[in-house]
Amino acid sequence: MTPSSPPPLSSAVFICISFLALMISPSAALTCSSQKFTENQVYSNCLDLPYLSSYLHFSYNSSNTTLSIAFIATPSKSGGWIAWAINPKATGMAGSQSLVGYKNSTTGSAQVHTFDVSSYSSIVAKDLSFEVWDKTAESRSDGSLAIFAKIKVPADLAASGKINQVWQVGPSVGTDGKLVPHVYVGNNLQSKGTLDLKSGQSSTSSGGDDRLKKKNIHGILNAVSWGILFPLGAMIARYIRTFESADPAWFYLHAFCQVSAYAIGVAGWGTGLKLGSESPGITYSTHRNIGISLFVLATVQIFALFIRPKKDHKYRFYWNVYHHSFGYAILVLGIFNVFKGINILKPEDKWKTAYMIVIIALGGISLLLEAITWVVVLKRKSRKSTKPYDGYNNGQS
């Protein structure tokens, strides 16, 4: 059905309101070409950087290899920091030589400092590996900060005419001057690229997109494996086997779910290892350790299929204890670690909500089947216990 068009008056009002919103919206006018500085500095080039609402103005003098920059960004929280850096040898933040701007907590004035980011766990305020001078910073009326500096581009980078740039925003600065780390998700992982000093153009690296894609694949594989298939397989073993008519179908369904979950889980675990190796200095210890524990427990659990004694074997009781204990441990740790992963990845709320709905649904079904199972088992025991008594009353042995 084609929706009816709005009345002309409503359309006119809507257009007027939209126009006014654009006119008064700071973000609509906030592009590098429209930005001005209090000292009326002028730069040859300006770039609207693609991530973190950041902007770079720069001029490059090839005769003396001097780069003049003005970097503008808004801290992720009030009282936070902004940073622009050159990485002489790599493309990420680790190993970069950084200019960091923030407001002094006592005076409220903006200031800029140099930091050597040798790794994500080692961010030290110190002089950079190349000469920097005329470092200043200013607060802007829209809440953003601006960093100004002149840089002596190293000879090898000047020869190529290209530098690896990285930019970032963070939440706060400690009283000791240490930077509180930024989040390691989304745009914060993609804010890097190559700056062509001669053409004035910038290209962003696809590494952040690739890494985010790998993280999403890692999250989906593990959510399906440890978070859904393993609980489903446990439910089949716990409840469907109660019904005698379901034997041995329940066993094959249970084995299929658990083997499939293990295969998918191993793929997700391998993706996690790959992400860890590509992200030096970024460590989610709890999530990683639980993931390793899950892999070990599940691997041992899979071997249970090959050493499963017959029902009347004297070791069957001990096998049941081991199999059930490992199974419930995997069940609890798996669901817990999926939520840990969601908190790390920070996807849209709808994905976390969807997984919570799935878990609540499985929990509700489990409670219902638990009640039905106990009713069936108690009736079966009651029927077996009354048979000798009924036979005795009927004069039968």
Secondary structure, DSSP 8 states (H G I E B T S, - for coil): -------HHHHHHHHHHHHHHHHH-HHHH--GGG---TT----SEEEE-SSTT-EEEEEEETTTTEEEEEEEE--SSTT-EEEEEEESS-SSSTTEEEEEEEE-TTT--EEEEEEEEEETTEEEE---SS-EEEEEEEE-TTS-EEEEEEEE--HHHHHHTEEEEEEEEES-B-TTS-B-----STHHHH-EEEEETTT--EEE-SHHHHHHHHHHHHHHHHHHIIIIIHHHHHHHHHHGGGSGGGTTHHHHHHHHHHHHHHHHHHHHHHHHHHHHHHSTT---HHHHHHHHHHHHHHHHHHHTTTS---TTSTTHHHHHHHHHHHHHHHHHHHHHHHHHHHHHH---HHHHHHHHHHHHHHHHHHHHHHHHHHHHHHHHHHHHHHHHHHHHHTT--
